[in-house]
Structure formats: structure tokens, C-alpha cells
């Protein structure tokens, strides 16, 4: 073993309760090695949900169109199970929403059908389909620079609905889950509804330090190519009085029950476990998601399967041991296909060869988490998966 690099690498710690790795951005571990997401979940029963729901109804009353001449709120959607839940909830409250979809980077066929199904719940919809030539350039630049192919999508999920809030004078924007709550961000980010502002987007919106302005001048991209990616000016937001709220702050959020509800209203699942995932009911709308999730694994040592497993452990649906076993089986598989689509085809769209892609993977692989041989090459198991420093001793993963 002396011929191996990185023997002094610190061991990756995992939450003693849910098994998530401590490398997750914004996640904190306390002195008992319990993660902040588990602590947030633990506090849920003590939350005065009825008070929050009353406040939500007050807020809605304050912002909805008084004479019915405009939509009451904007609901940003992707067409997934959560979008169905959000839409059903606002309809149940008697609101007349405008649902807004900023089209996914590489929209899948099942994603298209699910978005069409969403409209059939009985709502008006706007789909903002950003320039695919520019978006592919952005996919490419972001993958090369920050190892995140989905950067354009992370940005437009926030900017497009907020731009429409200003332009159509619909101040209330109702998002779904506050991921900082489920996945353990700072308390301040997880609590309260907020005035929408750009700094929150830049810190928690998954931009990874790459700003929209950084894209100007690259691969011939100009300012006017980036309208959909640009946040409205502060005084425009103030004039409209735009506010963003997360439904998950007011109503306890659970992805699985959203999926059950969505299916009852015609939402289509994949029918088998999605590659790299544990379930068949989420992240069905974008063929690039497999690449996105694989890079999360390379950078932080956990993938989609680990994220899903941890939230089911938290809810008592899996034991920690079962979860760790599922993670070992499913996490970190090379994304040769996603939703049955071959990787080469997905890369071709952004002008990238498989060889180039593998070079980028290596560049973003965390050398403190994954083993290398004496030449600095990453070690792989028989199945071609990267090997972690503490993979050979399962007890190491116990906390
Ligand atoms: Zn935890």
C-alpha cells in the first residue's frame, strides 16, 4: 500500500443517522456527527405548522390579484412530481396561477409529456425556451470550468420566473421545496419567506461561483444572449414588490407523497430505477442529469443515490445499514446512459468527445476522497467505479 498516494488523506465522515457525507455544500455536522439536515428534520414536529399555514394564507390574500384581472401568482415548474404537487396545492387554495417553465437543458420525451400533463390540471402556462445554441455553449463552458453541466438550468430556474414576475406584474412567486431545508443549509437560509434577491441566488442557487457576467466574451457570447439568465434590476423588483416563498416552509415537504399524488393526476414515472438513482419518479426531464449527478459524486463523494437514501433514512423508511448498502450498489456509476440515452449522444450536442469528457472528469475528481496509484491515476474496481479511501473497510463508513 506504500505505493499508493494519499495515505494521509482525512477519512470522509458520514452522518451517524442518515449516512450522508459531510462534503455536501452547506451541510454541517455537530459534535455528535449528526448532520444539519437530520437536525432540521428532527425539529419538524415542534414546528407550529398551523400558524405557518395561516401566515401563508394571509400572504396569498395580500398579494393575489384583487379584481381577478391578472394571475394571482407565478409557480415555477419543471413538470416533475413536485411541480404537480405545487400546482395542485395552489389550485386547492383557490388561486389562479400562471405556471412558468424555463425549459430544461436537454428535455427528455417523458419530461415533455409530464409538462403537458401538468397543464391539464387546469392552468395557464408559459414555457420559456431559451436559445439552444447559447445554452449548449453555456453547458460546455460550465462543465469545463466548474464541473457542472447544469449551470444554465440552475440559473434560469430562478431568473426566468422572477423576470416574468416583474414583466407581468405578478409579485408572488411560489417555489416548491427549499432544498437548503431538506439538505441542511444554514438555518437562516432554510427559514422564513424572503424578498427575492440576487445575492441569495448566487449563494444558494447552485451557481458554484460562476457568475452570469463571467460568460460574456466566451465562445462569442454577448450580453444580449444572456437576457434569460440575467436577474431583474433591484429597482424593478422593488417596483413590483416581488416576493418569493417556498411551499415547503409552510407545509411539510415529502417527495414520495408528492410522487404518489402526481401519479394519481397522470404524472408518468420512468417505470424502472433511473440510472444512478434509487427511484423511478424524479429527475426525468433532462438527459444531462446523469452527468450533473456524476460530477457531484466526483467532487464530493456522494451521488443521487446517497442523497435519496439519506432522506428516506431520515423519514424512517430505510435503516442506515440498508441505505449504505444501496449507496454502495448504485452511487457513482459512470453515466454511460441516462434515461436510456447514450452519453456520447448527449456530449455530441455540446461538441465534446468522450475522451475530452473523461479528462474533465479526472480534473474534477477529489483526490482526498478517491484512491490513486503511484502515478496519480485513479484506481477503479472491476466494475470501473472509482475506489474511495475508506471503501475497503465498511466500518469506516459508520460515522
Ligand atoms: Zn444526517
Boltz pocket constraint, residues with backbone or C-beta under 6 A from the ligand:
constraints:
  - pocket:
      binder: B
      contacts: [[A, 15], [A, 16], [A, 17], [A, 18], [A, 19], [A, 20], [A, 34], [A, 35], [A, 36], [A, 37], [A, 38], [A, 39], [A, 310]]
      max_distance: 6.0
